[in-house]
């Protein structure tokens, strides 16, 4: 079946909209007509040559998608045509040690993509295209394993639901699942893009008494205040560690989150902690990144940890977070800064790099 998709070929070059072929679903696969996709920083990392993805063939990027099931493979048991779904890159096998231990986001089974010897899911004129993280949502359709999608209420708007497939799931989950946040504690969020704003919201939902947003863009700081930050710091004007300590009466925060993938911000997050505080690294750092900090700059018994996709169990968490949205506790409408079409993908990347948007959502017919 032919469709339009945005193809990435070389770092630092624009994506091109081209006709590609998508295979029929087989086994436990589902074919989803894409309704909306968020434009995430992880895709931009690849475009900028910072990703760990092999570049041996063209890639259809995108991984924050939602849509409607069009067809299912013979072995699919959880979905049927017409279901509204959200795709998630935390596809799981369900039988490895991590899945059985209740950590499907850390699955090591690797069963949600086709083996290299099988016909490719995506191709162009007989040549295979790489599917990004088993999703490839910058396309009119997605061919996915059923363990990479979750059914949602069809009454929910798909352009908002798409955000919960990655950025919101990662950020809210980092606050509510990974960090160990307790009601009444204090929080600082370093980086108030899409994931950072979701961390702010997770901290608010989790009952943090003080939430400090840190960024270099005033627009993002204003957005952070709209979704729950009690204080903001523009780190282009003020030293953020000094400012965070001043806002907490010298104590520092119980939880600091790094949401960009920048070693300098990780160090600032660690240095802003209170006694027995926890720094959670949510952003994806370059593979060769090194984090150094002076030992005496941190308080006693602090912890530094990473968070992978918000420690999610997405089959449970995505419907839960969407219920928070329905109740008015998770603000998704406010996070969609711009909407566009697939042809606007390169402008969406430019706006993201310029700090003009929290999230751009691309819409399909």
C-alpha positions as CSV (number, residue, x, y, z in Angstrom):
1,X,0.0,0.0,0.0
2,X,1.4,3.4,-0.9
3,X,1.4,6.4,1.4
4,X,3.1,9.6,2.1
5,X,5.9,9.8,4.7
6,X,8.7,12.1,5.9
7,X,12.0,10.5,5.1
8,X,15.3,11.3,6.9
9,X,18.4,10.6,4.8
10,X,21.4,12.6,6.1
11,X,22.1,14.5,9.3
12,X,21.5,18.3,9.2
13,X,19.4,18.0,6.0
14,X,15.7,18.6,5.7
15,X,13.3,15.6,5.8
16,X,11.6,15.0,2.4
17,X,7.9,14.1,1.9
18,X,7.9,11.0,-0.4
19,X,5.7,8.1,-1.5
20,X,6.6,4.9,0.3
21,X,5.1,1.4,0.6
22,X,3.8,-0.1,3.8
23,X,3.2,-3.9,4.2
24,X,0.1,-5.6,5.3
25,X,-0.2,-6.7,9.0
26,X,0.8,-10.2,9.8
27,X,0.8,-12.2,13.0
28,X,0.4,-9.8,15.9
29,X,0.7,-6.6,13.9
30,X,-1.8,-3.9,13.4
31,X,-2.1,-1.3,10.7
32,X,-3.0,2.1,12.0
33,X,-4.2,5.2,10.0
34,X,-2.3,8.0,11.6
35,X,-4.5,10.9,12.9
36,X,-1.9,13.0,14.7
37,X,1.8,12.9,15.7
38,X,3.7,15.0,18.1
39,X,7.2,16.3,17.1
40,X,9.6,15.2,19.8
41,X,13.2,16.2,20.6
42,X,14.3,12.6,20.2
43,X,13.6,12.9,16.4
44,X,15.5,16.1,16.3
45,X,18.5,14.4,17.9
46,X,18.6,12.0,14.9
47,X,18.3,14.9,12.4
48,X,21.1,16.7,14.2
49,X,23.3,13.7,14.1
50,X,23.2,13.1,17.8
51,X,21.2,9.9,17.9
52,X,22.4,6.3,18.3
53,X,20.3,5.1,15.4
54,X,22.2,3.3,12.6
55,X,22.2,5.4,9.4
56,X,22.7,2.5,6.9
57,X,19.4,3.2,5.2
58,X,16.8,6.0,5.1
59,X,14.6,6.3,8.1
60,X,10.9,7.3,8.6
61,X,11.1,9.2,11.9
62,X,8.4,10.0,14.4
63,X,7.2,8.0,17.4
64,X,4.5,10.1,19.2
65,X,1.5,9.0,17.2
66,X,-2.2,8.2,17.6
67,X,-4.8,7.0,15.1
68,X,-7.4,4.5,14.2
69,X,-6.8,0.7,13.5
70,X,-7.5,-0.2,9.9
71,X,-6.5,-3.9,9.8
72,X,-5.1,-6.5,12.2
73,X,-3.0,-9.6,11.7
74,X,-4.4,-13.1,12.3
75,X,-2.9,-13.5,15.8
76,X,-4.0,-10.1,17.2
77,X,-6.2,-10.5,20.3
78,X,-6.4,-7.0,21.9
79,X,-7.5,-4.8,19.0
80,X,-9.9,-4.7,16.1
81,X,-10.5,-2.3,13.1
82,X,-12.0,1.0,14.2
83,X,-10.3,1.1,17.6
84,X,-8.6,4.4,18.6
85,X,-5.1,3.8,19.7
86,X,-1.9,5.5,20.9
87,X,1.4,4.1,19.9
88,X,4.3,3.9,22.4
89,X,7.9,3.2,21.8
90,X,8.0,1.1,25.0
91,X,6.8,-2.0,23.1
92,X,7.2,-5.1,25.3
93,X,7.4,-8.8,24.8
94,X,5.6,-9.7,28.0
95,X,7.8,-12.7,28.9
96,X,11.4,-11.4,29.6
97,X,12.7,-10.9,33.1
98,X,12.0,-7.2,33.1
99,X,8.5,-7.6,31.8
100,X,7.7,-10.3,34.4
101,X,9.1,-8.1,37.1
102,X,6.7,-5.3,36.2
103,X,9.0,-3.2,34.2
104,X,7.9,-3.5,30.6
105,X,9.5,-0.2,29.8
106,X,12.8,-2.0,30.2
107,X,11.9,-5.0,28.1
108,X,14.9,-6.9,26.7
109,X,12.8,-9.3,24.6
110,X,12.9,-7.3,21.5
111,X,9.9,-8.9,19.8
112,X,8.0,-5.8,18.5
113,X,9.9,-5.3,15.3
114,X,10.3,-7.6,12.3
115,X,13.6,-9.6,12.1
116,X,16.0,-8.4,9.4
117,X,15.4,-11.5,7.4
118,X,11.6,-10.8,7.1
119,X,10.0,-8.5,4.5
120,X,10.4,-4.9,5.7
121,X,7.4,-3.1,7.1
122,X,8.4,0.0,5.1
123,X,10.0,0.2,1.7
124,X,10.5,2.4,-1.3
125,X,10.8,0.9,-4.8
126,X,11.8,-2.4,-3.3
127,X,14.4,-1.0,-1.0
128,X,13.8,-1.3,2.8
129,X,13.4,1.8,4.9
130,X,14.2,1.8,8.6
131,X,11.3,2.1,11.0
132,X,12.2,4.5,13.8
133,X,11.9,2.8,17.3
134,X,9.3,0.4,15.9
135,X,6.8,3.3,15.2
136,X,7.6,5.8,12.4
137,X,4.6,8.1,12.9
138,X,5.7,10.8,10.4
139,X,3.6,8.8,7.9
140,X,0.0,8.4,6.9
141,X,0.0,4.9,8.4
142,X,1.9,3.0,11.0
143,X,2.5,-0.8,11.0
144,X,3.0,-1.8,14.6
145,X,3.1,-4.8,16.9
146,X,0.0,-5.0,19.1
147,X,2.3,-4.7,22.2
148,X,3.3,-1.2,20.9
149,X,-0.2,0.3,21.1
150,X,-2.9,0.8,23.6
151,X,-6.6,1.2,23.0
152,X,-8.2,4.5,24.3
153,X,-11.6,6.0,24.6
154,X,-12.7,7.1,21.1
155,X,-14.3,10.3,22.7
156,X,-10.8,11.6,23.5
157,X,-9.2,13.9,20.9
158,X,-6.4,12.1,19.1
159,X,-4.2,15.2,18.6
160,X,-4.0,15.5,22.4
161,X,-3.8,11.8,23.1
162,X,-0.8,11.5,20.8
163,X,1.3,13.5,23.2
164,X,0.8,10.9,25.9
165,X,2.6,8.3,23.8
166,X,6.0,9.8,24.6
167,X,6.6,13.2,26.0
168,X,3.8,13.3,28.5
169,X,4.3,9.7,29.5
170,X,8.0,10.3,30.0
171,X,7.6,13.5,32.0
172,X,4.6,12.7,34.2
173,X,6.0,9.3,34.8
174,X,9.4,10.6,35.8
175,X,7.6,12.6,38.6
176,X,5.0,10.1,39.6
177,X,6.8,6.8,38.9
178,X,10.6,7.1,38.9
179,X,11.5,9.8,41.3
180,X,9.8,8.7,44.5
181,X,8.2,12.1,44.9
182,X,6.0,12.4,48.0
183,X,3.3,15.0,48.6
184,X,4.6,18.2,50.2
185,X,8.1,17.9,48.8
186,X,9.9,20.5,46.6
187,X,10.9,20.2,43.0
188,X,13.1,21.9,40.4
189,X,12.7,21.1,36.7
190,X,15.7,22.0,34.5
191,X,14.4,22.5,31.0
192,X,10.7,23.4,30.3
193,X,10.1,22.0,26.9
194,X,7.5,19.3,26.3
195,X,9.0,16.8,28.6
196,X,9.8,19.4,31.3
197,X,6.3,20.7,31.2
198,X,5.0,17.2,31.7
199,X,7.3,16.8,34.7
200,X,6.0,20.0,36.2
201,X,2.5,18.6,35.8
202,X,3.4,15.3,37.3
203,X,4.9,17.1,40.3
204,X,1.7,19.1,40.7
205,X,-0.5,16.1,40.4
206,X,1.8,14.3,42.9
207,X,1.3,17.1,45.5
208,X,4.6,18.9,45.4
209,X,4.4,22.1,47.5
210,X,7.0,24.0,45.4
211,X,7.8,23.5,41.8
212,X,10.6,25.6,40.3
213,X,10.9,25.8,36.5
214,X,14.3,26.6,35.0
215,X,14.9,27.5,31.4
216,X,16.5,30.2,29.2
217,X,13.3,31.0,27.3
218,X,10.8,33.3,28.9
219,X,8.0,31.8,26.8
220,X,8.6,28.3,28.2
221,X,8.8,29.7,31.7
222,X,5.4,31.4,31.3
223,X,4.0,28.1,30.0
224,X,5.5,26.3,33.1
225,X,3.7,28.7,35.3
226,X,0.4,28.0,33.5
227,X,0.7,24.3,34.0
228,X,1.8,24.3,37.6
229,X,5.2,25.9,38.4
230,X,5.1,28.0,41.5
231,X,8.3,29.8,40.7
232,X,10.5,30.2,37.6
233,X,14.2,31.0,37.0
234,X,15.6,32.2,33.7
235,X,19.1,30.6,33.8
236,X,20.3,33.0,31.0
237,X,20.1,35.8,33.6
238,X,20.7,34.1,36.9
239,X,22.7,31.2,38.2
240,X,20.1,28.5,38.6
241,X,21.7,26.7,41.5
242,X,22.0,29.9,43.5
243,X,18.4,30.9,42.6
244,X,16.9,27.5,43.5
245,X,18.7,27.5,46.8
246,X,17.4,31.1,47.5
247,X,13.9,30.1,46.6
248,X,14.1,27.2,49.1
249,X,15.5,29.2,51.9
250,X,19.0,27.7,51.3
251,X,17.9,24.1,51.7
252,X,17.7,23.1,48.0
253,X,15.0,20.9,46.5
254,X,14.0,17.3,47.4
255,X,13.8,16.4,43.7
256,X,15.6,17.9,40.7
257,X,14.9,16.8,37.2
258,X,17.0,17.3,34.1
259,X,14.7,17.3,31.0
260,X,16.9,18.3,28.1
261,X,19.8,15.9,27.8
262,X,22.6,18.4,28.7
263,X,25.5,17.5,31.0
264,X,25.7,21.0,32.3
265,X,22.1,21.0,33.4
266,X,22.6,17.6,35.0
267,X,25.3,19.1,37.1
268,X,23.1,22.0,38.0
269,X,20.3,19.7,39.0
270,X,22.6,17.7,41.3
271,X,24.0,20.8,42.9
272,X,20.6,22.2,43.6
273,X,19.5,19.2,45.8
274,X,18.7,19.3,49.5
275,X,20.0,16.8,52.0
276,X,18.8,13.3,50.9
277,X,17.6,14.8,47.7
278,X,17.2,12.9,44.4
279,X,18.3,14.1,40.9
280,X,16.5,12.3,38.1
281,X,18.0,12.5,34.6
282,X,15.2,12.3,32.1
283,X,16.8,13.9,29.0
284,X,18.8,11.8,26.6
285,X,22.4,12.8,26.7
286,X,24.9,12.3,23.8
287,X,26.5,8.9,23.9
288,X,29.9,10.3,24.8
289,X,28.6,12.7,27.5
290,X,30.6,13.0,30.7
291,X,29.0,14.3,33.9
292,X,31.4,15.9,36.4
293,X,30.6,17.8,39.6
294,X,32.6,18.9,42.7
295,X,32.0,16.5,45.5
296,X,31.6,19.1,48.2
297,X,28.9,20.9,46.1
298,X,26.2,18.3,46.9
299,X,24.4,17.7,50.2
300,X,24.7,14.4,52.2
301,X,23.0,11.2,51.1
302,X,21.8,12.5,47.7
303,X,21.0,10.2,44.9
304,X,21.4,10.5,41.1
305,X,19.2,8.2,38.9
306,X,18.0,7.9,35.3
307,X,14.4,7.5,34.1
308,X,13.6,5.6,31.0
309,X,10.3,6.6,29.5
310,X,8.8,7.6,32.9
311,X,9.1,4.0,34.3
312,X,5.9,3.4,32.4
313,X,3.6,0.5,32.2
314,X,2.0,2.2,29.2
315,X,-1.0,-0.1,28.9
316,X,-2.0,1.1,32.3
317,X,-0.5,4.6,32.4
318,X,-1.6,6.0,29.1
319,X,-5.3,5.5,29.9
320,X,-4.7,6.8,33.5
321,X,-3.0,10.0,32.3
322,X,-5.8,10.5,29.7
323,X,-8.3,10.2,32.6
324,X,-6.3,12.9,34.4
325,X,-6.8,15.0,31.2
326,X,-10.5,14.3,31.2
327,X,-10.7,15.4,34.8
328,X,-8.9,18.6,34.1
329,X,-5.8,17.7,36.2
330,X,-3.5,17.0,33.3
331,X,-3.4,20.0,30.9
332,X,-2.8,18.8,27.4
333,X,-4.6,21.5,25.4
334,X,-2.1,24.1,26.7
335,X,0.9,22.0,25.7
336,X,0.0,22.0,22.0
337,X,1.7,25.2,20.9
338,X,1.2,24.7,17.1
339,X,-0.5,22.5,14.7
340,X,0.5,21.7,11.2
341,X,0.5,19.1,8.4
342,X,3.2,16.5,7.6
343,X,4.7,19.0,5.1
344,X,5.4,21.3,8.0
345,X,7.8,18.9,9.7
346,X,11.0,20.8,9.0
347,X,9.4,24.1,10.3
348,X,8.4,22.2,13.4
349,X,12.0,21.2,14.0
350,X,13.2,24.8,13.5
351,X,10.6,26.1,16.0
352,X,11.7,23.5,18.5
353,X,15.4,24.4,18.2
354,X,14.5,28.1,18.6
355,X,12.5,27.5,21.8
356,X,9.3,28.8,20.2
357,X,7.1,25.8,21.0
358,X,6.3,23.3,23.8
359,X,4.9,20.8,21.2
360,X,4.0,20.9,17.6
361,X,1.3,18.4,16.5
362,X,1.0,17.3,12.9
363,X,-2.4,16.4,11.7
364,X,-3.5,13.9,9.0
365,X,-6.7,13.6,7.1
